Amino acid sequence: MPTVSLAEISPAIALGPLDGRYRKDTADLVDHLSEAALNRNRITVEIEWFIHLAQNSVIEGVRTLTPDEVDGLRAFAADFDADTIATLAAHEAVTVHDVKAVEYTIKEALVTIGAEDLGELVHFCCTSEDINNLSWALGIKGATEQVWLPRAKALIDALAESAGQLAEVPMLAHTHGQPATPTTMGKELAVFVHRLRRQYERIAATEFLGKINGATGTYSAHLAAVPGADWPQIARTFVEDRLGLTFNPLTTQIESHDWNAELFADLARFNRIAHNLATDMWTYISMNYFKQIPVAGATGSSTMPHKVNPIRFENAEANLELSCALLDSLGSTLVTSRMQRDLTDSTSQRNIGVAFGHSVLALNNLVKGLGALAINEEALAADLDGNWEVLGEAVQSVMRAAGLQGVPGMDNPYETLKELTRGKRIDQADLQTFVDGLGLPEERAELLKALTPATYTGVAAQLAESEVADWKAVSER
């Protein structure tokens, strides 16, 4: 039996891997989606609402703030630190209410700057969710724009670079795991660039909504306290101009979280495309289409010294699955609230950072994995040369076109090529002999006889290069 409780070791041992083993990959999210970040945002929102009301003389007879008082309040929010966290914790231990703890902490700060006479303007006409929804919106916006999107861009950048370099490198394609019409490695990677780019642009265009309209979304307390004020407009200018969010004009007690679900669905879709990339790259490695560049001192297996495992892609696979599971759960949970309000969202939202964390960790691993690969052109060429039967598609297509143009003897081209190639291996000589016996016009026959699996790639290279150029235009905006 263990004699030491690990839970009592100092410094504290993390329960989850995102705050333990993988901390360096996910630490940037702490500034946006941790409990401390939520409280820092709450203080910011409360202080900005306080300043907004005071500086716009919303309540007649209430003095405005001096420039020094404004600076002092904003400095208090900006200087959020361990002492602030301790103060909040002390208040919450008494109030058993996290937002009320924020209110009391700010009122104490007012005393230090000599503005305690305005203490009742803190949290004026607000319900907790007025503060919470705006704080979460700021946190999610920061995490998306400052952490997640740069990681997603790094992945697409790495893919686009490889797609451009490998645009003309032919490879045997596989459909249903069987040899199929050749393509180029660059074109196949460009497909992922295109798919991920579309989701990236959707996520980059996300609207982060917020509201500040009282206990049931009716501005009732606001109008009772200050009947002559245009409260919807005051709320709109606060949300949009001071916080940089999009105003939601019609809600219950809570902001409906629909935009959360929309964003999480887009993030999950990006994740799933990245998951498809991870499994395809793993498969290409297993087929020897890519060589893995060994890391000095690294071990692939504890017993098989020859191994270099595709661990980056496997790690990404698992973390993308975890991220998607959380994002799916969050998206389905957050859009439902009983009547005006229940607290299921409060518990759920505290896992948003975990969902982002697993995605960020996976994206980092995909970039590292791609950076540790080298194309194996010899293996690609050997696979192409061993599958001449894939040119049956080209031959039967030429026969179809010739038959439509009146060339005799072109009956049943698909069936003819099926008889030649299905379930059989043929070589260049077999194919050329077959073409010679078809009776095609000489020019078309010579074109087919000159064709090889390595040259039967259509416009794959151009498609890859075009997509790389399109992504470059997006990434430079």
SULCORPE-V24955 format. One record per backbone hydrogen bond with DSSP energy under -0.5 kcal/mol. CO is the residue of the C=O (numbers start at 1). NH is the residue of the N-H. E is the energy in kcal/mol with one decimal. If there is no record, write none. Layout:
CO_NH_E / CO_NH_E
This chain:
4_6_-0.7 / 5_8_-1.6 / 6_9_-1.3 / 16_19_-0.6 / 17_20_-0.6 / 17_22_-3.0 / 20_23_-1.6 / 22_25_-1.4 / 22_26_-1.2 / 23_26_-0.6 / 23_27_-1.7 / 26_29_-1.7 / 27_30_-1.5 / 28_31_-0.7 / 29_32_-1.9 / 29_33_-3.0 / 30_34_-0.9 / 34_38_-2.2 / 35_39_-2.2 / 36_40_-2.5 / 37_41_-2.5 / 38_42_-2.3 / 39_43_-2.4 / 40_44_-2.2 / 41_45_-2.9 / 42_46_-2.8 / 43_47_-2.5 / 44_48_-2.7 / 45_49_-2.5 / 46_50_-2.2 / 47_51_-2.7 / 48_52_-2.7 / 49_53_-2.4 / 50_54_-2.4 / 51_55_-3.2 / 52_56_-1.1 / 53_58_-2.1 / 54_57_-1.3 / 58_60_-0.7 / 59_62_-2.0 / 61_63_-0.5 / 66_70_-2.4 / 67_71_-2.6 / 68_72_-2.6 / 69_73_-2.4 / 70_74_-2.4 / 71_75_-2.2 / 72_76_-1.8 / 73_77_-1.8 / 74_78_-2.5 / 75_79_-2.4 / 77_80_-1.2 / 81_85_-2.3 / 82_86_-2.2 / 83_87_-2.3 / 84_88_-2.7 / 85_89_-2.3 / 86_90_-2.2 / 87_91_-2.2 / 88_92_-2.8 / 89_93_-1.8 / 90_94_-0.7 / 91_94_-1.0 / 91_95_-3.0 / 92_96_-2.6 / 97_101_-1.8 / 98_102_-1.3 / 99_103_-2.1 / 100_104_-2.4 / 101_105_-2.0 / 102_106_-2.2 / 103_107_-2.1 / 104_108_-1.8 / 105_109_-1.5 / 106_110_-2.1 / 107_111_-1.1 / 108_112_-1.2 / 109_113_-1.0 / 110_115_-3.0 / 111_114_-1.0 / 115_118_-1.9 / 116_119_-1.8 / 118_121_-2.3 / 119_122_-1.6 / 121_124_-1.3 / 123_126_-1.6 / 127_130_-1.4 / 127_131_-1.0 / 128_131_-0.7 / 128_132_-2.8 / 129_133_-2.5 / 130_134_-0.8 / 131_135_-2.2 / 132_136_-3.0 / 133_137_-2.0 / 134_138_-2.3 / 135_139_-2.2 / 136_140_-3.1 / 137_141_-2.4 / 138_142_-2.4 / 139_143_-2.6 / 140_144_-2.6 / 141_145_-2.8 / 142_146_-2.6 / 142_147_-0.5 / 143_147_-1.1 / 143_148_-3.1 / 144_149_-3.0 / 147_151_-1.6 / 148_152_-2.7 / 149_153_-2.8 / 150_154_-2.0 / 151_155_-1.8 / 152_156_-2.3 / 153_157_-3.0 / 154_158_-2.1 / 155_159_-2.5 / 156_160_-3.0 / 157_161_-2.4 / 158_162_-2.0 / 159_163_-3.0 / 160_164_-2.4 / 161_165_-2.2 / 162_166_-2.4 / 164_167_-0.9 / 166_169_-1.3 / 166_186_-2.4 / 168_170_-0.8 / 169_185_-2.5 / 171_173_-0.5 / 171_183_-2.7 / 173_180_-2.6 / 175_178_-2.0 / 178_175_-2.0 / 180_173_-0.7 / 183_171_-2.5 / 184_188_-2.0 / 185_189_-2.2 / 186_190_-2.2 / 187_191_-1.5 / 188_192_-0.9 / 189_193_-1.8 / 190_194_-2.7 / 191_195_-2.4 / 192_196_-2.9 / 193_197_-2.5 / 194_198_-1.8 / 195_199_-1.3 / 196_200_-2.8 / 197_201_-2.5 / 198_202_-1.6 / 199_203_-2.6 / 200_204_-2.6 / 201_205_-1.0 / 203_206_-1.6 / 206_208_-0.5 / 207_209_-0.8 / 208_246_-2.9 / 210_248_-2.6 / 213_219_-2.2 / 214_217_-0.6 / 219_223_-2.5 / 220_224_-2.1 / 221_225_-2.3 / 222_226_-3.0 / 226_229_-1.3 / 229_231_-1.5 / 230_234_-2.3 / 231_235_-2.9 / 232_236_-2.3 / 233_237_-2.6 / 234_238_-1.7 / 235_239_-2.6 / 236_240_-2.8 / 237_241_-1.8 / 237_242_-1.2 / 238_242_-0.8 / 238_243_-1.4 / 239_245_-2.3 / 240_244_-0.7 / 246_210_-2.1 / 247_249_-0.7 / 254_252_-1.0 / 257_261_-1.9 / 258_262_-2.2 / 259_263_-2.6 / 260_264_-3.0 / 261_265_-2.1 / 262_266_-1.9 / 263_267_-2.8 / 264_268_-2.5 / 265_269_-2.1 / 266_270_-2.4 / 267_271_-2.7 / 268_272_-2.5 / 269_273_-2.0 / 270_274_-2.6 / 271_275_-2.4 / 272_276_-2.0 / 273_277_-2.1 / 274_278_-2.4 / 275_279_-2.3 / 276_280_-2.2 / 277_281_-2.9 / 278_282_-2.2 / 279_283_-1.9 / 280_284_-2.8 / 281_285_-2.4 / 282_286_-2.1 / 283_287_-1.6 / 284_289_-2.5 / 284_290_-0.8 / 285_288_-1.5 / 289_376_-2.7 / 291_374_-2.5 / 292_294_-0.7 / 295_298_-2.4 / 303_305_-0.7 / 304_307_-1.7 / 307_300_-0.5 / 309_311_-1.9 / 310_314_-1.8 / 311_315_-3.0 / 312_316_-2.1 / 313_317_-2.2 / 314_318_-2.0 / 315_319_-2.3 / 316_320_-2.7 / 317_321_-1.8 / 318_322_-2.0 / 319_323_-2.5 / 320_324_-2.5 / 321_325_-2.2 / 322_326_-2.0 / 323_327_-2.9 / 324_328_-2.9 / 325_329_-1.9 / 326_330_-3.0 / 327_331_-2.7 / 328_332_-1.9 / 329_333_-2.3 / 330_334_-2.8 / 331_335_-0.6 / 333_336_-1.5 / 338_341_-1.2 / 340_254_-0.8 / 342_345_-0.5 / 343_347_-1.4 / 344_348_-2.2 / 345_349_-3.2 / 346_350_-0.8 / 348_351_-2.3 / 349_352_-1.9 / 351_355_-2.0 / 352_356_-2.5 / 353_357_-2.5 / 354_358_-2.3 / 355_359_-1.4 / 356_360_-2.9 / 357_361_-2.6 / 358_362_-1.9 / 359_363_-2.7 / 360_364_-2.5 / 361_365_-1.9 / 362_366_-2.4 / 363_367_-2.1 / 364_368_-2.2 / 365_369_-2.9 / 366_370_-2.7 / 367_371_-1.9 / 368_372_-0.6 / 369_372_-1.1 / 370_373_-1.2 / 372_293_-3.1 / 374_291_-3.4 / 375_377_-0.8 / 376_380_-1.9 / 377_381_-2.7 / 378_382_-2.4 / 379_383_-2.1 / 380_384_-2.1 / 381_385_-2.6 / 382_386_-1.2 / 384_387_-1.7 / 387_390_-1.6 / 388_391_-2.0 / 389_392_-1.9 / 390_393_-0.9 / 391_395_-2.2 / 392_396_-2.5 / 393_397_-1.8 / 394_398_-2.3 / 395_399_-2.4 / 396_400_-2.1 / 397_401_-2.2 / 398_402_-2.5 / 399_403_-2.8 / 400_404_-2.3 / 401_405_-1.1 / 402_407_-2.5 / 403_406_-1.7 / 407_410_-0.6 / 410_413_-0.6 / 412_416_-2.2 / 413_417_-2.3 / 414_418_-2.4 / 415_419_-2.0 / 416_420_-1.4 / 417_421_-2.6 / 418_422_-2.1 / 421_424_-2.2 / 424_426_-0.5 / 426_388_-0.7 / 427_431_-2.1 / 428_432_-2.5 / 429_433_-2.5 / 430_434_-2.1 / 431_435_-2.5 / 432_436_-2.4 / 433_437_-1.1 / 434_437_-0.5 / 435_438_-1.7 / 435_440_-0.5 / 441_445_-2.4 / 442_446_-2.8 / 443_447_-1.7 / 444_448_-2.1 / 445_449_-2.3 / 446_450_-1.7 / 447_451_-0.7 / 448_451_-0.6 / 452_455_-1.0 / 452_456_-1.2 / 455_457_-1.7 / 457_460_-2.2 / 459_463_-2.5 / 460_464_-2.3 / 461_465_-2.5 / 462_466_-2.5 / 463_467_-2.1 / 464_468_-2.3 / 465_469_-1.9 / 466_470_-2.2 / 467_471_-2.5 / 468_472_-2.1 / 469_473_-1.9 / 470_474_-1.8 / 471_475_-3.1 / 472_476_-1.3 / 474_477_-1.4
